[in-house]
Amino acid sequence: MNQQYTFNSAPRAVRNGKRRNKYREDAEDEESRPAPANIMYDSRVIRGNTYATPVPTRPLHMQVQPTKTFKRNKNVKGSAPVPRATTPEPVAGRKHTDVQTDNFLEELHDTPEEAEISTQTDALLDYPTAPEFVPRPSGVDKETEILPGDLFDFDLEVEPILEVIIGKSLDHALMEVLEEEELKELKEHKNNFEQKRNTMLAEVQRIEAAEKRRIDEKERRIKQAKEFEFKQKQAAEKTKAQRLAKQLLCSTQDVVFVNLEKERKFEEPVLKQIRDEFLPWIITETRSKLDEVKTATDAVGSLMKDTLITLRAEIADEKE
């Protein structure tokens, strides 16, 4: 009852498609074994939401029968499958309705029926306490009688043992006292050493800080001296440059102004306007006036010449 059930046989696929024997043959080869069944193509398996309205199914003998008939007709050569009779079309004004035609009527529900079942396991029983192990006696038991004073005298024999124990105890106590005194001296020496070491460390830190301050101050002074020297050199160079510039400007000022005036880069705006705008306009207007006067003079001269020619001609005619 307390042993656990274990399955020792390897699982195998279920046969289908032909009549199965009551027992399997061990010598059956792999090729003669039928293909395993696939529940994806079994019409008895409903796929989808099981909580929806269930689709009415046909009985098992009505589902398997077409498959068997089809296979039997397939094995027979020259036989054609018998067409299945269908329901005729409904009359005008009516329609077909799905009804249950199974042998056993089944009440349809939107939700499946639910039931609660409970069970109670047996209480665990404690194992009884194991009996104490008693080894089996071995050998032969013997006995004898010892009278007082036969073996040893306790008062006489215990004296050297007590001397040894007391001596060992005193030596051990003395060693412990000496060890405690030594530990105390070591602790005091350690404290003194720690105090001296801390004092030395503080002094070393003070000296290092002072040396660091001196080094920083030295670097700062050197930096300031370099900056001051650089500024002095820069100021001297600026002064020298200004002096040279003044000397050059004094000697070249007149020459530059003369050259600029010659190149017409530096002149008064009124003179420039008179020279560039007013004088060309005056010259143009004068030239136009002179051209007009010349044209009028030429016209008067040609008229006088024609008149003289005419008068000469008339005088010559009169003389004749």
C-alpha positions in Angstrom: 0.0 0.0 0.0 2.9 2.4 0.8 4.9 1.6 -2.4 4.8 4.2 -5.1 3.6 3.3 -8.6 6.1 3.6 -11.4 5.5 3.1 -15.1 8.2 0.8 -16.5 7.1 0.4 -20.2 8.1 2.9 -22.8 5.2 4.9 -24.4 4.1 4.0 -27.9 1.6 5.5 -30.4 -1.8 4.0 -30.7 -2.7 2.2 -33.9 -5.6 3.0 -36.1 -6.9 2.3 -39.5 -7.2 -1.5 -39.4 -8.3 -4.1 -37.0 -5.8 -4.5 -34.2 -4.7 -7.8 -32.6 -5.3 -8.4 -29.0 -1.5 -8.6 -28.4 1.4 -7.0 -30.3 4.0 -9.0 -32.1 7.6 -8.4 -30.8 9.1 -9.3 -34.2 7.0 -6.6 -36.0 9.3 -4.4 -38.1 9.1 -0.6 -38.3 7.8 -0.6 -41.9 4.7 -2.7 -41.1 3.7 -0.4 -38.2 0.9 2.0 -39.1 1.4 5.8 -38.9 0.5 7.3 -35.5 -2.9 9.1 -35.2 -3.0 12.9 -35.3 -5.7 14.5 -33.1 -5.5 17.7 -35.2 -7.5 15.9 -38.0 -9.8 13.9 -35.7 -13.4 15.2 -36.0 -14.1 14.2 -32.4 -11.7 16.9 -31.1 -13.3 20.3 -30.8 -10.9 23.2 -31.2 -11.6 26.8 -30.0 -13.2 28.3 -26.9 -14.9 25.6 -24.9 -16.9 28.2 -22.9 -18.8 29.4 -26.0 -22.0 27.8 -27.2 -21.0 24.1 -27.8 -21.4 22.8 -31.3 -23.7 19.7 -31.4 -21.6 16.7 -32.3 -22.6 13.4 -33.8 -22.3 10.0 -32.0 -19.1 8.1 -32.2 -20.5 5.4 -34.5 -21.7 8.1 -37.0 -18.2 9.8 -37.0 -16.1 6.7 -37.5 -18.4 5.0 -40.0 -17.7 7.3 -43.0 -13.9 6.8 -42.5 -14.3 3.0 -42.4 -16.6 3.0 -45.4 -14.2 5.2 -47.4 -11.2 2.9 -46.6 -13.2 -0.2 -47.4 -14.3 1.3 -50.7 -10.7 2.4 -51.4 -9.3 -1.1 -51.0 -11.9 -2.5 -53.4 -10.8 -2.0 -57.0 -13.3 -0.4 -59.4 -15.8 0.7 -56.8 -16.9 4.3 -56.6 -17.8 6.1 -53.3 -21.5 6.2 -52.7 -22.6 9.9 -52.5 -24.2 10.9 -49.3 -27.8 12.1 -49.4 -28.1 15.8 -48.5 -31.0 17.7 -47.0 -33.2 19.3 -49.7 -33.5 23.0 -50.0 -36.2 24.7 -47.8 -39.5 25.7 -49.2 -40.0 29.4 -50.0 -40.8 31.3 -46.8 -39.1 28.7 -44.5 -35.6 27.9 -43.4 -33.7 25.0 -41.9 -33.0 24.9 -38.1 -30.2 22.9 -36.5 -31.7 20.4 -34.1 -30.3 17.4 -32.2 -30.8 14.1 -33.8 -28.6 12.1 -31.5 -29.8 9.0 -29.7 -29.3 10.7 -26.4 -30.4 14.3 -25.9 -27.9 16.7 -24.3 -28.9 19.9 -22.6 -26.9 22.8 -24.0 -25.4 25.4 -21.6 -23.4 28.5 -22.1 -21.0 27.5 -19.2 -19.9 24.0 -18.4 -21.2 22.3 -15.3 -18.9 22.6 -12.3 -18.6 20.4 -9.2 -16.4 20.5 -6.1 -14.8 17.4 -4.8 -12.5 17.2 -1.7 -10.4 14.5 -0.2 -8.4 14.0 3.0 -5.1 12.2 3.2 -4.2 10.0 6.1 -2.3 11.5 9.0 1.4 10.8 9.1 2.3 8.3 11.8 5.5 8.9 13.8 8.1 6.1 13.8 8.6 4.4 17.1 11.7 5.2 19.1 14.6 2.9 18.2 15.7 0.7 21.1 19.1 1.4 22.6 21.9 -0.6 21.1 23.3 -3.2 23.5 26.3 -5.0 22.1 26.3 -8.7 22.4 28.7 -9.9 25.2 31.7 -11.8 24.1 34.3 -13.8 26.1 34.1 -15.6 29.5 33.2 -13.7 32.7 35.4 -14.3 35.8 35.2 -12.9 39.3 37.5 -12.6 42.3 37.5 -11.1 45.9 39.9 -8.3 47.0 40.1 -7.7 50.7 41.0 -4.2 52.2 44.7 -3.7 52.3 45.5 -6.3 49.7 46.3 -4.0 46.8 47.6 -0.6 48.2 47.3 1.8 51.2 45.5 4.9 50.0 47.0 7.3 52.5 50.5 6.2 51.7 50.1 5.9 47.9 48.2 9.2 47.5 50.9 11.4 49.0 53.3 11.5 46.0 50.4 12.0 43.6 49.1 15.0 45.7 52.6 16.5 45.8 52.9 16.3 42.0 49.4 17.7 41.5 50.0 20.6 44.0 53.4 21.3 42.5 52.0 21.4 39.0 49.1 23.6 40.1 51.5 26.1 41.8 53.9 26.1 38.8 50.9 26.7 36.5 49.6 29.5 38.7 53.0 31.1 38.9 53.3 30.9 35.1 49.9 32.5 34.7 50.8 35.4 37.1 54.2 35.9 35.2 52.3 35.8 31.9 49.8 38.4 33.1 52.6 40.7 34.3 54.4 40.3 31.0 51.2 41.0 29.1 50.6 44.1 31.3 54.2 45.3 30.6 53.8 44.6 26.9 50.5 46.6 26.9 52.1 49.5 28.7 55.1 49.4 26.3 52.7 49.3 23.4 50.7 52.3 24.7 54.0 54.2 25.2 55.2 53.3 21.8 51.8 54.3 20.2 51.9 57.6 22.1 55.5 58.3 20.9 54.7 57.2 17.4 51.6 59.5 17.3 53.7 62.4 18.6 56.4 61.7 16.0 53.8 61.4 13.2 52.2 64.7 14.3 55.7 66.4 14.3 56.4 64.9 10.8 53.1 66.1 9.5 53.8 69.6 10.9 57.2 69.6 9.3 55.8 68.4 6.0 53.1 71.0 6.1 55.6 73.7 6.8 57.9 72.5 4.1 54.9 72.3 1.7 54.0 75.9 2.6 57.6 77.1 2.0 57.7 75.3 -1.3 54.3 76.8 -2.3 55.5 80.2 -1.2 58.7 79.8 -3.2 56.9 78.7 -6.3 54.4 81.6 -5.9 57.3 84.1 -5.5 59.1 82.6 -8.5 55.9 82.8 -10.6 55.4 86.4 -9.5 59.0 87.3 -10.4 58.7 85.7 -13.8 55.4 87.5 -14.4 57.0 90.9 -13.3 60.0 90.3 -15.5 57.8 89.4 -18.4 55.7 92.5 -17.9 58.8 94.7 -17.6 60.2 93.2 -20.8 56.9 93.7 -22.5 56.7 97.3 -21.3 60.3 98.0 -22.5 59.6 96.5 -25.9 56.4 98.6 -26.2 58.3 101.8 -25.2 61.0 101.0 -27.7 58.5 100.3 -30.4 56.7 103.6 -29.6 60.0 105.6 -29.8 60.9 104.0 -33.1 57.4 104.6 -34.5 57.6 108.3 -33.5 60.9 108.7 -35.1 59.8 107.1 -38.3 56.5 109.0 -38.3 58.3 112.4 -37.9 60.6 111.7 -40.8 58.0 110.2 -43.1 54.9 112.4 -42.3 55.6 115.1 -44.8 56.6 112.7 -47.5 53.5 110.6 -47.0 51.2 113.6 -47.1 52.9 114.8 -50.4 52.6 111.3 -51.9 49.0 111.0 -50.9 48.2 114.4 -52.4 50.0 113.4 -55.6 48.1 110.1 -55.8 44.9 112.0 -54.9 44.4 109.8 -51.9 44.4 112.7 -49.4 42.7 115.9 -50.6 39.9 118.3 -49.7 36.4 117.2 -50.7 35.4 120.6 -52.1 38.4 120.7 -54.5 37.8 117.1 -55.4 34.2 117.9 -56.2 35.2 121.0 -58.3 37.8 119.1 -60.2 35.8 115.9 -60.8 32.4 117.3 -61.3 32.2 121.1 -61.8 35.2 121.6 -64.2 34.2 118.8 -66.5 30.6 120.2 -66.6 31.9 123.7 -67.4 34.2 122.4 -70.1 31.4 120.4 -71.6 28.9 123.3 -71.6 31.6 125.7 -73.0 32.4 123.2 -75.8 28.7 122.9 -76.6 28.3 126.7 -76.7 31.4 127.1 -78.9 30.1 124.4 -81.3 26.8 126.4 -81.5 28.7 129.6 -82.2 30.9 127.9 -84.7 27.8 126.5 -86.5 26.2 129.9 -86.5 29.4 131.6 -87.8 29.7 129.0 -90.5 26.1 129.5 -91.5 26.6 133.3 -91.7 29.8 132.9 -93.6 28.2 130.6 -96.1 25.3 133.1 -96.5 27.7 136.0 -97.0 29.7 134.0 -99.6 26.5 133.1 -101.5 25.5 136.8 -101.3 28.8 137.9 -102.6 28.7 135.4 -105.5 25.2 136.6 -106.4 26.2 140.3 -106.2 29.2 139.6 -108.4 27.1 137.8 -110.8 24.5 140.7 -111.0 27.3 143.3 -111.4 28.9 141.3 -114.2 25.5 141.1 -115.9 25.0 144.8 -115.5 28.4 145.5 -117.1 27.6 143.4 -120.0 
